[in-house]
Amino acid sequence: MAGNTFISKDLSKRGRLTLKGIILLFIILASFSFQETLAEGTTETY
């Protein structure tokens, strides 16, 4: 039983890490796309 709880704890830790990684990836992608749209807008106006 102790082994099972240890595995579940390890999985939850990994799950949190992957969730943080996914959120971080989304933020990075969003910032990149935002910069691209911003650059396009400036090139269109000038």
C-alpha distance matrix in Angstrom:
0.0 3.8 5.4 5.2 6.4 8.7 10.0 10.8 12.5 14.3 15.5 16.7 18.6 20.1 21.0 22.8 24.6 25.8 26.9 28.9 30.3 31.4 33.0 34.7 36.0 37.4 39.1 40.7 41.8 43.2 45.1 46.5 47.7 49.2 51.1 52.4 53.6 55.2 56.9 58.2 59.5 61.4 62.9 64.1 65.7 67.6
3.8 0.0 3.8 5.5 5.3 6.3 8.8 10.1 10.7 12.4 14.4 15.5 16.7 18.5 19.9 21.3 22.8 24.4 25.7 27.3 28.7 30.3 31.7 33.1 34.6 36.2 37.7 39.1 40.6 42.1 43.7 45.1 46.6 47.9 49.6 51.1 52.5 53.8 55.6 57.0 58.4 60.1 61.6 62.9 64.5 66.2
5.4 3.8 0.0 3.8 5.5 5.1 6.3 8.7 9.9 10.6 12.4 14.4 15.4 16.6 18.3 20.1 21.2 22.5 24.2 25.9 26.9 28.4 30.3 31.6 32.7 34.5 36.2 37.4 38.7 40.4 42.1 43.2 44.7 46.3 47.9 49.2 50.8 52.2 53.8 55.2 56.7 58.4 59.8 61.1 62.9 64.5
5.2 5.5 3.8 0.0 3.8 5.4 5.1 6.2 8.6 9.9 10.6 12.4 14.3 15.3 16.3 18.5 20.0 20.9 22.3 24.4 25.5 26.6 28.4 30.1 31.1 32.6 34.5 35.9 36.9 38.5 40.5 41.7 42.9 44.5 46.3 47.5 48.9 50.5 52.1 53.4 54.8 56.7 58.1 59.3 61.0 62.9
6.4 5.3 5.5 3.8 0.0 3.8 5.4 5.1 6.1 8.6 9.8 10.5 12.3 14.2 15.0 16.5 18.4 19.8 20.8 22.6 24.2 25.4 26.8 28.5 30.0 31.3 32.9 34.5 35.8 37.2 38.9 40.5 41.7 43.1 44.9 46.4 47.6 49.0 50.8 52.2 53.5 55.3 56.9 58.1 59.6 61.5
8.7 6.3 5.1 5.4 3.8 0.0 3.8 5.5 5.1 6.2 8.7 9.9 10.6 12.4 14.1 15.5 16.7 18.4 19.9 21.3 22.6 24.3 25.8 27.0 28.5 30.3 31.7 33.0 34.5 36.1 37.6 39.0 40.6 41.9 43.5 45.0 46.5 47.8 49.4 51.0 52.4 54.0 55.5 56.9 58.5 60.2
10.0 8.8 6.3 5.1 5.4 3.8 0.0 3.8 5.4 5.0 6.1 8.6 9.8 10.5 12.1 14.3 15.3 16.3 18.0 19.9 20.8 22.2 24.2 25.5 26.5 28.3 30.1 31.2 32.4 34.2 35.9 37.1 38.5 40.1 41.8 43.0 44.5 46.0 47.6 48.9 50.5 52.2 53.6 54.9 56.7 58.3
10.8 10.1 8.7 6.2 5.1 5.5 3.8 0.0 3.8 5.4 5.0 6.2 8.6 9.8 10.2 12.3 14.2 15.1 16.1 18.3 19.7 20.6 22.3 24.1 25.2 26.6 28.4 29.9 31.0 32.5 34.4 35.8 36.9 38.4 40.3 41.6 42.9 44.4 46.2 47.4 48.8 50.7 52.2 53.3 55.0 56.8
12.5 10.7 9.9 8.6 6.1 5.1 5.4 3.8 0.0 3.8 5.4 5.1 6.2 8.7 9.7 10.7 12.5 14.3 15.2 16.7 18.4 19.9 21.1 22.6 24.2 25.7 27.1 28.6 30.2 31.5 33.1 34.7 36.1 37.3 39.1 40.7 42.0 43.2 45.0 46.6 47.8 49.5 51.1 52.4 53.9 55.7
14.3 12.4 10.6 9.9 8.6 6.2 5.0 5.4 3.8 0.0 3.8 5.5 5.1 6.2 8.5 10.0 10.7 12.3 14.1 15.4 16.5 18.3 20.0 21.0 22.4 24.3 25.8 26.9 28.4 30.1 31.6 32.9 34.5 36.0 37.5 38.9 40.5 41.8 43.3 44.9 46.4 48.0 49.4 50.9 52.5 54.1
15.5 14.4 12.4 10.6 9.8 8.7 6.1 5.0 5.4 3.8 0.0 3.8 5.4 5.0 5.9 8.6 9.7 10.3 11.9 14.1 15.0 16.1 18.1 19.6 20.5 22.2 24.1 25.3 26.4 28.1 29.9 31.1 32.4 34.0 35.8 37.0 38.4 40.0 41.6 42.9 44.4 46.2 47.6 48.8 50.6 52.3
16.7 15.5 14.4 12.4 10.5 9.9 8.6 6.2 5.1 5.5 3.8 0.0 3.8 5.4 4.9 6.2 8.6 9.8 10.3 12.2 14.0 15.1 16.3 18.1 19.6 20.9 22.4 24.1 25.4 26.7 28.5 30.1 31.3 32.6 34.5 36.0 37.2 38.5 40.4 41.8 43.0 44.8 46.4 47.6 49.1 51.0
18.6 16.7 15.4 14.3 12.3 10.6 9.8 8.6 6.2 5.1 5.4 3.8 0.0 3.8 5.4 5.2 6.3 8.7 9.9 10.7 12.4 14.3 15.5 16.5 18.3 20.1 21.2 22.6 24.3 25.7 27.1 28.7 30.3 31.5 33.1 34.7 36.2 37.3 39.0 40.7 42.0 43.5 45.2 46.6 48.1 49.7
20.1 18.5 16.6 15.3 14.2 12.4 10.5 9.8 8.7 6.2 5.0 5.4 3.8 0.0 3.8 5.4 5.0 6.1 8.5 9.8 10.3 12.2 14.1 15.1 16.2 18.2 19.8 20.8 22.2 24.0 25.6 26.7 28.3 29.9 31.4 32.7 34.4 35.7 37.2 38.7 40.3 41.8 43.2 44.7 46.4 48.0
21.0 19.9 18.3 16.3 15.0 14.1 12.1 10.2 9.7 8.5 5.9 4.9 5.4 3.8 0.0 3.8 5.4 5.2 6.0 8.5 9.7 10.4 12.2 14.0 15.1 16.4 18.3 19.8 20.8 22.3 24.2 25.6 26.7 28.2 30.1 31.4 32.7 34.2 35.9 37.2 38.6 40.4 41.9 43.1 44.8 46.6
22.8 21.3 20.1 18.5 16.5 15.5 14.3 12.3 10.7 10.0 8.6 6.2 5.2 5.4 3.8 0.0 3.8 5.5 5.0 6.1 8.5 9.8 10.5 12.1 14.0 15.3 16.5 18.2 19.8 20.9 22.5 24.3 25.6 26.7 28.5 30.2 31.4 32.6 34.5 36.0 37.1 38.8 40.6 41.8 43.3 45.1
24.6 22.8 21.2 20.0 18.4 16.7 15.3 14.2 12.5 10.7 9.7 8.6 6.3 5.0 5.4 3.8 0.0 3.8 5.4 5.1 6.1 8.6 9.9 10.4 12.1 14.2 15.3 16.3 18.2 19.8 21.0 22.4 24.2 25.5 26.9 28.5 30.2 31.3 32.8 34.6 35.9 37.4 39.0 40.5 42.0 43.5
25.8 24.4 22.5 20.9 19.8 18.4 16.3 15.1 14.3 12.3 10.3 9.8 8.7 6.1 5.2 5.5 3.8 0.0 3.8 5.4 4.9 6.1 8.6 9.6 10.2 12.2 14.1 15.1 16.2 18.0 19.8 20.8 22.2 23.9 25.5 26.7 28.3 29.8 31.3 32.7 34.2 35.9 37.3 38.7 40.4 42.1
26.9 25.7 24.2 22.3 20.8 19.9 18.0 16.1 15.2 14.1 11.9 10.3 9.9 8.5 6.0 5.0 5.4 3.8 0.0 3.8 5.4 5.1 6.2 8.5 9.8 10.6 12.4 14.2 15.3 16.4 18.4 20.0 21.0 22.3 24.3 25.7 26.9 28.3 30.2 31.5 32.7 34.6 36.2 37.3 38.9 40.8
28.9 27.3 25.9 24.4 22.6 21.3 19.9 18.3 16.7 15.4 14.1 12.2 10.7 9.8 8.5 6.1 5.1 5.4 3.8 0.0 3.8 5.5 5.1 6.0 8.5 9.8 10.5 12.2 14.1 15.2 16.5 18.3 19.9 20.8 22.5 24.3 25.7 26.6 28.5 30.2 31.3 32.8 34.6 36.0 37.4 39.1
30.3 28.7 26.9 25.5 24.2 22.6 20.8 19.7 18.4 16.5 15.0 14.0 12.4 10.3 9.7 8.5 6.1 4.9 5.4 3.8 0.0 3.8 5.5 5.0 6.0 8.6 9.8 10.4 12.1 14.0 15.3 16.4 18.2 19.7 21.0 22.5 24.2 25.5 26.9 28.5 30.1 31.5 33.0 34.5 36.2 37.6
31.4 30.3 28.4 26.6 25.4 24.3 22.2 20.6 19.9 18.3 16.1 15.1 14.3 12.2 10.4 9.8 8.6 6.1 5.1 5.5 3.8 0.0 3.8 5.4 5.0 6.1 8.6 9.8 10.4 12.1 14.2 15.3 16.3 18.0 19.9 21.0 22.3 24.0 25.6 26.8 28.3 30.2 31.5 32.7 34.5 36.3
33.0 31.7 30.3 28.4 26.8 25.8 24.2 22.3 21.1 20.0 18.1 16.3 15.5 14.1 12.2 10.5 9.9 8.6 6.2 5.1 5.5 3.8 0.0 3.8 5.4 5.1 6.2 8.7 9.9 10.4 12.3 14.2 15.3 16.2 18.3 19.9 21.0 22.2 24.2 25.6 26.7 28.5 30.2 31.4 32.8 34.7
34.7 33.1 31.6 30.1 28.5 27.0 25.5 24.1 22.6 21.0 19.6 18.1 16.5 15.1 14.0 12.1 10.4 9.6 8.5 6.0 5.0 5.4 3.8 0.0 3.8 5.4 5.1 6.2 8.6 9.8 10.6 12.4 14.3 15.2 16.6 18.5 20.0 20.9 22.5 24.4 25.6 27.0 28.7 30.3 31.7 33.2
36.0 34.6 32.7 31.1 30.0 28.5 26.5 25.2 24.2 22.4 20.5 19.6 18.3 16.2 15.1 14.0 12.1 10.2 9.8 8.5 6.0 5.0 5.4 3.8 0.0 3.8 5.5 5.1 6.1 8.5 9.9 10.6 12.2 14.0 15.4 16.5 18.3 19.8 21.1 22.6 24.2 25.8 27.1 28.6 30.4 31.9
37.4 36.2 34.5 32.6 31.3 30.3 28.3 26.6 25.7 24.3 22.2 20.9 20.1 18.2 16.4 15.3 14.2 12.2 10.6 9.8 8.6 6.1 5.1 5.4 3.8 0.0 3.8 5.5 5.1 6.0 8.5 9.8 10.5 11.9 14.1 15.2 16.3 17.9 19.8 20.9 22.2 24.2 25.7 26.7 28.4 30.3
39.1 37.7 36.2 34.5 32.9 31.7 30.1 28.4 27.1 25.8 24.1 22.4 21.2 19.8 18.3 16.5 15.3 14.1 12.4 10.5 9.8 8.6 6.2 5.1 5.5 3.8 0.0 3.8 5.5 5.1 6.1 8.6 9.9 10.3 12.2 14.2 15.3 16.1 18.2 19.9 20.8 22.4 24.3 25.6 26.9 28.6
40.7 39.1 37.4 35.9 34.5 33.0 31.2 29.9 28.6 26.9 25.3 24.1 22.6 20.8 19.8 18.2 16.3 15.1 14.2 12.2 10.4 9.8 8.7 6.2 5.1 5.5 3.8 0.0 3.8 5.5 5.2 6.2 8.7 9.8 10.6 12.4 14.4 15.2 16.5 18.4 19.9 21.1 22.7 24.4 25.9 27.2
41.8 40.6 38.7 36.9 35.8 34.5 32.4 31.0 30.2 28.4 26.4 25.4 24.3 22.2 20.8 19.8 18.2 16.2 15.3 14.1 12.1 10.4 9.9 8.6 6.1 5.1 5.5 3.8 0.0 3.8 5.5 5.1 6.2 8.5 9.9 10.6 12.3 14.1 15.3 16.5 18.3 20.0 21.2 22.5 24.5 26.0
43.2 42.1 40.4 38.5 37.2 36.1 34.2 32.5 31.5 30.1 28.1 26.7 25.7 24.0 22.3 20.9 19.8 18.0 16.4 15.2 14.0 12.1 10.4 9.8 8.5 6.0 5.1 5.5 3.8 0.0 3.8 5.4 5.2 6.0 8.6 9.8 10.5 12.0 14.1 15.3 16.3 18.3 19.9 21.0 22.5 24.5
45.1 43.7 42.1 40.5 38.9 37.6 35.9 34.4 33.1 31.6 29.9 28.5 27.1 25.6 24.2 22.5 21.0 19.8 18.4 16.5 15.3 14.2 12.3 10.6 9.9 8.5 6.1 5.2 5.5 3.8 0.0 3.8 5.5 5.0 6.1 8.6 9.9 10.3 12.2 14.2 15.1 16.4 18.3 19.9 21.1 22.6
46.5 45.1 43.2 41.7 40.5 39.0 37.1 35.8 34.7 32.9 31.1 30.1 28.7 26.7 25.6 24.3 22.4 20.8 20.0 18.3 16.4 15.3 14.2 12.4 10.6 9.8 8.6 6.2 5.1 5.4 3.8 0.0 3.8 5.4 5.1 6.2 8.7 9.8 10.5 12.4 14.2 15.4 16.6 18.4 20.2 21.4
47.7 46.6 44.7 42.9 41.7 40.6 38.5 36.9 36.1 34.5 32.4 31.3 30.3 28.3 26.7 25.6 24.2 22.2 21.0 19.9 18.2 16.3 15.3 14.3 12.2 10.5 9.9 8.7 6.2 5.2 5.5 3.8 0.0 3.8 5.4 5.0 6.2 8.5 9.8 10.5 12.2 14.3 15.3 16.4 18.4 20.2
49.2 47.9 46.3 44.5 43.1 41.9 40.1 38.4 37.3 36.0 34.0 32.6 31.5 29.9 28.2 26.7 25.5 23.9 22.3 20.8 19.7 18.0 16.2 15.2 14.0 11.9 10.3 9.8 8.5 6.0 5.0 5.4 3.8 0.0 3.8 5.4 5.2 6.0 8.6 9.8 10.5 12.3 14.3 15.3 16.6 18.5
51.1 49.6 47.9 46.3 44.9 43.5 41.8 40.3 39.1 37.5 35.8 34.5 33.1 31.4 30.1 28.5 26.9 25.5 24.3 22.5 21.0 19.9 18.3 16.6 15.4 14.1 12.2 10.6 9.9 8.6 6.1 5.1 5.4 3.8 0.0 3.8 5.5 4.9 6.1 8.6 9.8 10.5 12.3 14.2 15.4 16.6
52.4 51.1 49.2 47.5 46.4 45.0 43.0 41.6 40.7 38.9 37.0 36.0 34.7 32.7 31.4 30.2 28.5 26.7 25.7 24.3 22.5 21.0 19.9 18.5 16.5 15.2 14.2 12.4 10.6 9.8 8.6 6.2 5.0 5.4 3.8 0.0 3.8 5.4 5.1 6.2 8.6 10.0 10.6 12.3 14.4 15.6
53.6 52.5 50.8 48.9 47.6 46.5 44.5 42.9 42.0 40.5 38.4 37.2 36.2 34.4 32.7 31.4 30.2 28.3 26.9 25.7 24.2 22.3 21.0 20.0 18.3 16.3 15.3 14.4 12.3 10.5 9.9 8.7 6.2 5.2 5.5 3.8 0.0 3.8 5.4 5.0 6.1 8.7 9.9 10.4 12.3 14.4
55.2 53.8 52.2 50.5 49.0 47.8 46.0 44.4 43.2 41.8 40.0 38.5 37.3 35.7 34.2 32.6 31.3 29.8 28.3 26.6 25.5 24.0 22.2 20.9 19.8 17.9 16.1 15.2 14.1 12.0 10.3 9.8 8.5 6.0 4.9 5.4 3.8 0.0 3.8 5.4 5.1 6.3 8.7 9.9 10.8 12.6
56.9 55.6 53.8 52.1 50.8 49.4 47.6 46.2 45.0 43.3 41.6 40.4 39.0 37.2 35.9 34.5 32.8 31.3 30.2 28.5 26.9 25.6 24.2 22.5 21.1 19.8 18.2 16.5 15.3 14.1 12.2 10.5 9.8 8.6 6.1 5.1 5.4 3.8 0.0 3.8 5.4 5.2 6.2 8.6 10.1 10.9
58.2 57.0 55.2 53.4 52.2 51.0 48.9 47.4 46.6 44.9 42.9 41.8 40.7 38.7 37.2 36.0 34.6 32.7 31.5 30.2 28.5 26.8 25.6 24.4 22.6 20.9 19.9 18.4 16.5 15.3 14.2 12.4 10.5 9.8 8.6 6.2 5.0 5.4 3.8 0.0 3.8 5.5 5.2 6.1 8.7 10.1
59.5 58.4 56.7 54.8 53.5 52.4 50.5 48.8 47.8 46.4 44.4 43.0 42.0 40.3 38.6 37.1 35.9 34.2 32.7 31.3 30.1 28.3 26.7 25.6 24.2 22.2 20.8 19.9 18.3 16.3 15.1 14.2 12.2 10.5 9.8 8.6 6.1 5.1 5.4 3.8 0.0 3.8 5.5 5.1 6.3 8.8
61.4 60.1 58.4 56.7 55.3 54.0 52.2 50.7 49.5 48.0 46.2 44.8 43.5 41.8 40.4 38.8 37.4 35.9 34.6 32.8 31.5 30.2 28.5 27.0 25.8 24.2 22.4 21.1 20.0 18.3 16.4 15.4 14.3 12.3 10.5 10.0 8.7 6.3 5.2 5.5 3.8 0.0 3.8 5.4 5.3 6.3
62.9 61.6 59.8 58.1 56.9 55.5 53.6 52.2 51.1 49.4 47.6 46.4 45.2 43.2 41.9 40.6 39.0 37.3 36.2 34.6 33.0 31.5 30.2 28.7 27.1 25.7 24.3 22.7 21.2 19.9 18.3 16.6 15.3 14.3 12.3 10.6 9.9 8.7 6.2 5.2 5.5 3.8 0.0 3.8 5.6 5.4
64.1 62.9 61.1 59.3 58.1 56.9 54.9 53.3 52.4 50.9 48.8 47.6 46.6 44.7 43.1 41.8 40.5 38.7 37.3 36.0 34.5 32.7 31.4 30.3 28.6 26.7 25.6 24.4 22.5 21.0 19.9 18.4 16.4 15.3 14.2 12.3 10.4 9.9 8.6 6.1 5.1 5.4 3.8 0.0 3.8 5.6
65.7 64.5 62.9 61.0 59.6 58.5 56.7 55.0 53.9 52.5 50.6 49.1 48.1 46.4 44.8 43.3 42.0 40.4 38.9 37.4 36.2 34.5 32.8 31.7 30.4 28.4 26.9 25.9 24.5 22.5 21.1 20.2 18.4 16.6 15.4 14.4 12.3 10.8 10.1 8.7 6.3 5.3 5.6 3.8 0.0 3.8
67.6 66.2 64.5 62.9 61.5 60.2 58.3 56.8 55.7 54.1 52.3 51.0 49.7 48.0 46.6 45.1 43.5 42.1 40.8 39.1 37.6 36.3 34.7 33.2 31.9 30.3 28.6 27.2 26.0 24.5 22.6 21.4 20.2 18.5 16.6 15.6 14.4 12.6 10.9 10.1 8.8 6.3 5.4 5.6 3.8 0.0
